Amino acid sequence: MPDAYEEFEAASLFCPRCRKAVPVRKKLLLVLPTGTKYDYLCAECGAPVGGKLDQDPTEFRRIAPLPGPPGGRGGGRPRGRSRSVPSRNVTGPSPNEEEWPWPRRPSSP
């Protein structure tokens, strides 16, 4: 007979801080190549009351990028819009030089 239940989800667990069975919230902790690690938290006080490790690596493969070919375009800067800063002309004349493009203000007496 095939497995009727492939995995269980906890709806309530015993909380040592509240000293009773309470509803739990499932929190994602890690996405690993071997599976996904979850933590169960008490819905009333927030204390950790349990954990779960899924043995399904599909979430890791969905999130992790595939490595690129060696020596190819597999790494480095992400593709798309360039984030470079436009260069400024730093070799041009300074405002104190005579070649300034507009007339200077007359000095006050």
C-alpha positions as CSV (number, residue, x, y, z in Angstrom):
1,M,0.0,0.0,0.0
2,P,1.5,3.4,-1.0
3,D,2.0,6.1,1.6
4,A,-1.3,7.8,2.2
5,Y,0.5,10.8,3.8
6,E,3.7,12.1,2.3
7,E,4.2,14.8,5.0
8,F,2.5,16.3,8.0
9,E,1.9,19.9,8.9
10,A,1.6,20.7,12.6
11,A,-1.6,22.6,13.5
12,S,-0.9,22.8,17.3
13,L,1.9,21.8,19.5
14,F,2.7,21.9,23.3
15,C,4.3,25.2,24.3
16,P,6.5,24.9,27.4
17,R,6.1,28.7,28.1
18,C,2.3,28.7,27.9
19,R,2.1,25.2,29.4
20,K,-0.7,24.1,27.0
21,A,-1.2,23.0,23.4
22,V,-1.4,26.1,21.2
23,P,-1.7,26.8,17.5
24,V,1.6,27.2,15.7
25,R,3.0,29.4,12.9
26,K,5.4,27.8,10.5
27,K,8.6,30.0,9.8
28,L,11.1,29.3,7.0
29,L,14.6,29.1,8.5
30,L,16.9,27.7,5.8
31,V,16.7,26.5,2.2
32,L,19.4,23.8,1.8
33,P,20.4,21.6,-1.1
34,T,19.1,18.6,0.8
35,G,15.7,20.1,1.8
36,T,14.1,23.1,3.6
37,K,14.2,23.7,7.4
38,Y,11.2,25.2,9.1
39,D,10.6,26.3,12.7
40,Y,7.3,26.1,14.5
41,L,6.5,29.1,16.7
42,C,3.8,29.4,19.4
43,A,1.0,31.7,18.0
44,E,0.4,33.2,21.5
45,C,3.9,33.9,22.9
46,G,6.2,33.4,19.9
47,A,8.4,30.8,21.6
48,P,9.9,28.1,19.3
49,V,8.0,24.8,20.0
50,G,9.3,22.5,17.2
51,G,10.9,22.2,13.8
52,K,10.7,20.4,10.5
53,L,13.1,19.4,7.7
54,D,11.5,18.7,4.3
55,Q,13.6,16.3,2.3
56,D,12.4,17.9,-1.0
57,P,15.2,19.9,-2.7
58,T,13.0,21.5,-5.4
59,E,12.8,24.8,-3.4
60,F,16.6,25.0,-3.4
61,R,16.8,24.4,-7.1
62,R,14.1,27.0,-7.7
63,I,15.9,29.7,-5.8
64,A,19.6,28.9,-6.3
65,P,21.0,30.1,-9.7
66,L,22.7,27.6,-11.9
67,P,26.4,28.0,-12.3
68,G,27.6,29.4,-15.6
69,P,30.1,27.8,-18.0
70,P,33.7,28.0,-17.0
71,G,35.2,31.2,-18.3
72,G,31.9,32.3,-19.7
73,R,29.2,34.7,-18.5
74,G,28.1,32.7,-15.5
75,G,29.2,35.1,-12.7
76,G,29.9,38.7,-12.0
77,R,27.5,41.6,-12.4
78,P,23.9,40.8,-13.0
79,R,22.6,41.4,-16.5
80,G,20.4,44.3,-17.3
81,R,20.8,48.0,-16.7
82,S,24.2,49.3,-15.9
83,R,24.7,50.9,-12.5
84,S,27.9,52.7,-13.5
85,V,28.3,56.4,-12.5
86,P,28.8,58.8,-15.4
87,S,32.3,60.2,-15.5
88,R,32.9,63.9,-15.0
89,N,35.4,66.1,-16.7
90,V,38.0,66.5,-14.0
91,T,40.8,67.8,-16.2
92,G,38.9,70.9,-17.3
93,P,39.5,74.4,-16.1
94,S,38.7,75.3,-12.5
95,P,36.4,78.2,-11.6
96,N,39.5,80.2,-10.5
97,E,41.1,80.2,-13.9
98,E,40.8,82.9,-16.6
99,E,39.2,80.5,-19.2
100,W,36.0,80.3,-17.3
101,P,33.1,80.3,-19.9
102,W,31.1,83.2,-18.4
103,P,32.0,86.6,-17.0
104,R,33.0,86.8,-13.4
105,R,31.1,88.9,-11.0
106,P,32.6,92.2,-10.1
107,S,34.3,92.2,-6.8
108,S,32.6,94.3,-4.1
109,P,34.4,97.4,-2.9
